[in-house]
Amino acid sequence: MKYFLGEIHYLVPNEQLDQFVSLHRAFLQTGYDQDILLISGPKVPRTGAYLVARSESLDDLLAFFANDPYQLNHLASYTFQEFNPVKFHPCIQDWIQS
């Protein structure tokens, strides 16, 4: 399994995003349900978001996020950086080591 820090960059004003937030969060929930996502949330101030994800490959992760309503509606762009989680809090040990 590979681990990634993700950054979402909003391409439109927040007012344009607002009508898609519930769809975006429902999409993210599918990532949590599939154990792809560990954490996600908007930046402060709200110019984008961060997330921690895992996947067999970057291509698989990109394919998953291709279905995000933000991506489908050209509201945001995404960048992912692979990293190696050598140290982590014990409360996420199962997610890291599964």
C-alpha positions as CSV (number, residue, x, y, z in Angstrom):
1,M,0.0,0.0,0.0
2,K,1.2,3.5,-0.8
3,Y,0.3,6.6,1.3
4,F,-0.3,10.1,0.0
5,L,-0.7,13.7,1.2
6,G,-3.3,15.3,-1.0
7,E,-4.0,19.0,-1.6
8,I,-7.2,20.2,-3.3
9,H,-6.9,23.7,-4.8
10,Y,-10.2,25.5,-5.4
11,L,-10.5,27.0,-8.9
12,V,-13.7,29.0,-8.3
13,P,-15.0,31.3,-5.5
14,N,-16.5,29.6,-2.5
15,E,-20.0,30.6,-3.5
16,Q,-19.7,28.4,-6.6
17,L,-18.5,25.5,-4.5
18,D,-21.3,25.7,-1.9
19,Q,-23.9,24.0,-4.1
20,F,-21.5,21.0,-4.5
21,V,-20.3,20.6,-0.9
22,S,-22.8,18.0,0.1
23,L,-22.1,15.9,-3.1
24,H,-18.4,16.3,-2.5
25,R,-18.6,15.1,1.1
26,A,-20.8,12.2,0.1
27,F,-18.2,11.2,-2.5
28,L,-15.5,11.5,0.2
29,Q,-17.5,9.2,2.4
30,T,-17.2,6.5,-0.2
31,G,-13.4,6.9,0.2
32,Y,-13.7,6.5,4.0
33,D,-16.0,3.5,3.5
34,Q,-13.4,1.9,1.2
35,D,-10.5,2.7,3.6
36,I,-8.9,5.0,1.1
37,L,-9.1,8.1,3.2
38,L,-7.9,8.7,6.7
39,I,-8.7,12.4,7.2
40,S,-9.8,15.4,5.0
41,G,-10.9,19.0,5.5
42,P,-10.8,22.5,4.2
43,K,-7.9,24.8,4.7
44,V,-8.3,27.9,6.9
45,P,-9.0,30.2,5.1
46,R,-11.1,28.2,2.7
47,T,-8.9,28.2,-0.4
48,G,-8.7,24.4,-0.8
49,A,-8.4,21.3,1.4
50,Y,-5.9,18.7,2.6
51,L,-6.3,14.9,2.9
52,V,-4.4,11.8,3.8
53,A,-5.1,8.8,1.6
54,R,-3.8,5.4,0.7
55,S,-4.0,3.4,-2.5
56,E,-2.2,0.6,-4.4
57,S,-0.8,3.3,-6.7
58,L,-1.0,7.0,-7.6
59,D,-2.9,6.0,-10.8
60,D,-5.6,4.2,-8.7
61,L,-5.9,7.3,-6.4
62,L,-6.2,9.6,-9.4
63,A,-8.9,7.3,-10.9
64,F,-10.8,7.5,-7.6
65,F,-10.7,11.3,-7.4
66,A,-11.7,11.6,-11.0
67,N,-15.3,10.9,-9.8
68,D,-15.3,13.7,-7.2
69,P,-18.0,16.2,-8.0
70,Y,-15.5,19.0,-7.6
71,Q,-13.3,17.4,-10.3
72,L,-16.3,16.5,-12.6
73,N,-17.5,20.1,-12.5
74,H,-14.0,21.7,-12.9
75,L,-14.2,23.4,-9.5
76,A,-10.9,22.1,-8.1
77,S,-7.5,20.6,-9.0
78,Y,-5.7,18.0,-7.1
79,T,-2.0,17.2,-6.2
80,F,-0.8,14.2,-4.4
81,Q,2.6,13.5,-2.8
82,E,3.5,10.0,-1.8
83,F,5.2,9.6,1.6
84,N,6.3,6.8,3.9
85,P,4.6,6.8,7.3
86,V,7.4,5.5,9.4
87,K,6.1,7.0,12.7
88,F,2.4,7.5,13.6
89,H,0.1,7.6,16.5
90,P,-1.0,4.2,17.7
91,C,-4.7,5.1,17.1
92,I,-4.1,4.8,13.4
93,Q,-1.9,1.7,13.4
94,D,-4.6,-0.6,12.0
95,W,-5.2,1.8,9.0
96,I,-1.4,2.1,8.3
97,Q,-0.6,-1.5,8.7
98,S,-3.6,-3.2,7.1
